[in-house]
């Protein structure tokens, strides 16, 4: 998944924007996991079906075959072949393939890196009212991928993506309003967008909304609600959520103080590769 330099993080989140794919267009699991679940013989059978379907002009099957080549599932990994198949499916109007092809051009995977071409494919999906395509166009404008950086344009496309039910679009627009980046700074609007994204299952948005409730920023201060949101995020294995939950137990924010729980949660966040948690553990161990 391509990363194009837009940092969407705010307090205690530690996340970075990345081009988005459709749920049904996520790359398959790593070969070892897929083989363990399906077995090599079944994977080979499925790839054969995809290949036959693609030869008959079925865009969905061309897309599925592209994913197999992208991950090396029952076929040798071949990014160039995957890109060719994405193009074939995209030309037949399969938007998920157009979006993946845009990512390929953005990253230079299987094709020569070409930010402008990447943007062209993202714009194609966005014009077809695809939320993730609009989100990717927003990221392009935010980071300067194939176009000059324009926070205002980025916010416009994040708004469009959010309106199409894309949680990451809502979250990114919320960050823009929280920071006043390309839009008017508006904590209340930011909190409302974080709520919408959180309700749609975006755990970083839940964690961020928890920070808002803890600080009373854009919403009425409610430490118990913040605690509940941090718990939700941590249960989903979000490192920042576990870190914030640990701090809640340390300082008694919305819950009784509990040093043992604090330590356990900071350790979990550290194991999930969240540096501030590791640093906090180190500092604690140095306290006399």
N, C-alpha and C positions, 0 to 999 in steps of 0.2 A: 504494500500500500504506500503510495507516494506521500512524502512529507515535504511541504514547500515553504517552511520557514515562518508561518504565522503562529505566533504564540498566543493561545487563547486563555492562558492561565491567569487566574487571580488568586487571592490569598488562599494558601494551603491546598491548591488543587494540583499543580504540576502536570498539566496536560498540554498536548500540542495538536494543532489542527492537522487532519489528514484527509486526503481525497476519499470520498465515500462511495461505496458500492451498494447495490440492492441486496436485500437479505438473501434472495435466491441466487445472487451472483457472487457471493463470497467464494474465494478459492476453497477447494476441498481440504479436508484435514491432511496433515502430513502423511506421507505414504505409509509409515509404520502403523499409525493409528487406523488409517483406512483399511489397510490390509488385515489388521487384527479384527476389524469389525466385519468387513465383507469377505475377506479372503482374496488371494491373488486371482483365482479362477473367476470369481464373480466380477471383480474389477475389469478383467480382460473382456469378459462377456459384455459388460456395460459399455466399455469403450468401443467394442465392435458395433454395437447398436447405434451409438452416437455417430460413428464414421459412416455407416450405411445411410443413416438419416440425413446427414450433412450432404452426402453425395447426391441425394434426391432433392436437395434444395431446402431442407428444413432448417430454418435459422436457429431455432432453439437447440437442435442437435449439434450444429456447428459451434454454438457457444459452449455447450457441454464438452465437446471434444477439445475446444480451446483450453478449457479449465484443466482437462486431463494433461495436456501437453505443458501447461504452465506449472503444474505441480509434479509432473513425472509419474502419473498414476497409470500403471500398466503399459506405459509407453515411455521412451526416453524423454527426459525433460528437454523441451525445445521452445524457448521463448519466442523465437522468430516464427515458428509454426503456429504458436498460440496467437501471436499478433495477426498473422495472415487469416486465421480462422475468425478472430474477433472482427476483422474488417469484412469478411464475407457475410457474417451474421448482421453486422451493422448496416451494410449496404441493402440488406433485406428488411431493414426497419426494426431490428431487435435492439432496443435502446440500451439494455444492460451491456451488450457487447460494445456499443459506441462508447459508453462510459469507461469500460475497462481498457479500450483502445486508447482513450484519452490519457488514462493513467500510464499506459505503456509509453506513450510519447512524452509524458511529463518526466518519467523516470529514465527513459532511454533503455527500456527493457524489451528486447526483441526487435526494436526499431531504433533508428537514430533519434537521439533526444531532440525534441522540437516543441518548445513550449507553446508556440502559436498554434501548431497543429493540435496539441492537446486541448487548448482552449476551444478550438473549433468543434471538437467532438463534445466537449462539455456543454457548449452553447446549443448544439443540436439536441441534446437530451433535455436541456432546460426548456427550449422552445416547445418541446412536446409535453410540457408540464410534468417533467420528472423532478421530484424534490431533490434527490441526491445530485442530479446534474446541475441544478441551480445552486446547490451548496458548493459544488466544485468550482463553478464560475465565480461565486463569492470569494472562495479561497484564492482563486487566481488574481482577482482584483486586490485582495488584501495583501498578497505577497509579491505581486508584480510578475506573475507567471504569464509571459506572452503579452503583457500589457503593463503600462505604468501603474504603480501602486495608487489606488484610489479607495480609501476607506469608505467614502460615501457610496460608491458603486457596490463595494463589497456588502455593505449593510443592506442595500436594496435587494441584492440577490439572496442574502440570508433571510430577509423578510419574506421573499417569495417562496423560498424553500420551507420556511416555517409554516406559511399558509397552506402548503401542500402536505403538511403533517410530518415534516422531517425534523426529528428531535434535535439533531446536531445543528440544524439551521436556527432553531429557536434558541438553543444554548448560545450559539455564536452571536446572534443578535442581542441576546441578553448581556453578553460580555461587552459588546459595543456600547450599549446603553449604560452599563456600569462604569465604563471608562470614558464615555463621551468621545468615542473614536468613530468618526464618520456620521454620528447622530448626536442629538442632544443628550447630555448626561442626565439620566433619569433613573434613580435607584428603584423607584416603585415599578416602573416598566420593566427594568431588569429582573426584579424579583418575580414579576408575573410571568416573564418568559422562562425563567429558571423553573418555575412551578410547572409550566406546560411541558417543558422538556423532561423534567423529573417524572411527571405522571406518565410520560410516554416511555419510561424505562431508561432514561439517560442518567447514569449514576453519578457522573461528574457534576451534572446539574443539581442532583439531589444534595451532593456534598457542598456545592457552592451555595445553594439555598439554605443549607444548615448554617453556613457562615453568616449569611444575611440575618437569619433569625437570632443567632448568637449575639450579633452586634446591633440588631435593631436597625439594619440598613435597608430601607425600602419596605420594611414590614415592621409590625410591632414586635419588640423584643420578646422572645419566647424561648428560653433555654431548654425547656423540655421538648419543644418541637425540633430545636436544633439537634438535641441528643437523638431523637427518633430518626432524623434524616441522616445523621452520621452513622447510626446503626444500620440503616438500610444500605448505605453505600459500602460500609465495611462488609456486610453480609454478602455483597456482590463482589468482594475481593478488590475493591478500589483502595489502593494504598493510602491516598490522602484521607479517605473516609475513616480508615482504621486509626490513622494518626490523630485526626480530630476527635475521634471517639475516645482514644487514650487520654487526650488532654482533658476531655470532659470529666473523665474519672479522676484525673489528677487534681483538677481545680473545683470539682463539685458543681459543674455546670449542667443543671437539669437532672442530676443523679448524685447519690451520695458518694463522697470521695472513697476511692478504693485503690490503694497503691499496687496491689497485686494485679488487678485488671489493667491498670495503666501500663505496667511493665509488659504484660502479655500482649496487649494491643500494639504497643510500640514495637515489640519484637516481631509481630506479624507484619506490620507496615514496613519494617526494615527488611524482612525476608521477601517482601513484595517489591523490593528495590526502590524504597522511598528514602532518599538520603537524610532529610530532616529527622526522621524517626531514628535512624542509626546514630545520628549526632546527639539526639536527645538521650538515647540510651547510654552513650559514651559519657555525656555530661553527668548523668545520674550516678554512674559508677564511680565518678571522681569526687562526688560529694562526700565529705567526711561523715 
